Amino acid sequence: MAYRPTEKTRARRAAVRERIVAAALEQVAEGGYRAAGVQAVAARAGVATGTVYRHFPSKAELFAEVFRRATQREVDVVSALLADRARPARERIAEALEAFARRALAGPVLAYALIAEPVDPAVEAERLAFRRAYRDVFAAALREGVESGELRPHDCEVVAAAIVGALAEALVGPLSTRRQADALVANVVQFCLGGIAAEPIVELAAQA
């Protein structure tokens, strides 16, 4: 008679899988992608290395799932701040920019792993998908601002892509600098808003 998994065994397997993913995310947040080997993840999850491979045939597949979940959580935060169309687009965009920046600075190792650290191609594909997701949610808010006359006309997808690039480079990319957090966030937000406002922004945020 062929073996048929019961509801209980399926639930147990799902729980083990979730524990592995959670352990992998913790490992990345602590030491980055390079430090997140399968053996280290297995030890943190309290399972054998072979158990990890039964759920995920390769490290790349495991961390594609980890990046998918971790990045979706961040996209959801930004999307929620941009979604309230009853508020001015510029105000929503400013809040989303600040939230992204502060969350990245609060978890710099994880932010670097999710945004800029060299990774396997399968993981890079997930990263690219979510960079597009960030671009799209910002582009939607920009488009609303242009249509209402609040923001000056521009190519919303191009500007949104530029915003995503500015955030990544200034906060965790190779050109990022060690600045006091409030000043860094203020300057990044002001730079992005300066490219979309109906009138030029002349007030310069204080330097660190």
Secondary structure as the mmCIF struct_conf table of DSSP 4:
data_model
#
loop_
_struct_conf.conf_type_id
_struct_conf.id
_struct_conf.beg_label_comp_id
_struct_conf.beg_label_asym_id
_struct_conf.beg_label_seq_id
_struct_conf.end_label_comp_id
_struct_conf.end_label_asym_id
_struct_conf.end_label_seq_id
HELX_RH_AL_P HELX_RH_AL_P1 GLU A 7 GLY A 31
BEND BEND1 TYR A 33 TYR A 33
TURN_TY1_P TURN_TY1_P1 ARG A 34 ALA A 35
HELX_RH_AL_P HELX_RH_AL_P2 VAL A 38 ALA A 45
TURN_TY1_P TURN_TY1_P2 GLY A 46 GLY A 46
BEND BEND2 VAL A 47 VAL A 47
HELX_RH_AL_P HELX_RH_AL_P3 THR A 49 HIS A 55
BEND BEND3 PRO A 57 SER A 58
HELX_RH_AL_P HELX_RH_AL_P4 LYS A 59 LEU A 82
TURN_TY1_P TURN_TY1_P3 ARG A 85 ALA A 86
BEND BEND4 ARG A 87 ARG A 87
HELX_RH_AL_P HELX_RH_AL_P5 ALA A 89 ALA A 106
BEND BEND5 GLY A 107 GLY A 107
HELX_RH_AL_P HELX_RH_AL_P6 PRO A 108 ILE A 115
TURN_TY1_P TURN_TY1_P4 ALA A 116 ALA A 116
BEND BEND6 GLU A 117 GLU A 117
HELX_RH_AL_P HELX_RH_AL_P7 PRO A 121 SER A 148
TURN_TY1_P TURN_TY1_P5 GLY A 149 GLY A 149
BEND BEND7 GLU A 150 GLU A 150
STRN STRN1 LEU A 151 LEU A 151
HELX_RH_AL_P HELX_RH_AL_P8 CYS A 156 LEU A 171
TURN_TY1_P TURN_TY1_P6 VAL A 172 VAL A 172
BEND BEND8 GLY A 173 GLY A 173
TURN_TY1_P TURN_TY1_P7 PRO A 174 LEU A 175
HELX_RH_AL_P HELX_RH_AL_P9 ALA A 181 GLY A 194
TURN_TY1_P TURN_TY1_P8 GLY A 195 ILE A 196
STRN STRN2 ALA A 197 ALA A 197
BEND BEND9 ALA A 198 GLU A 199
HELX_LH_PP_P HELX_LH_PP_P1 GLU A 203 GLN A 207
#
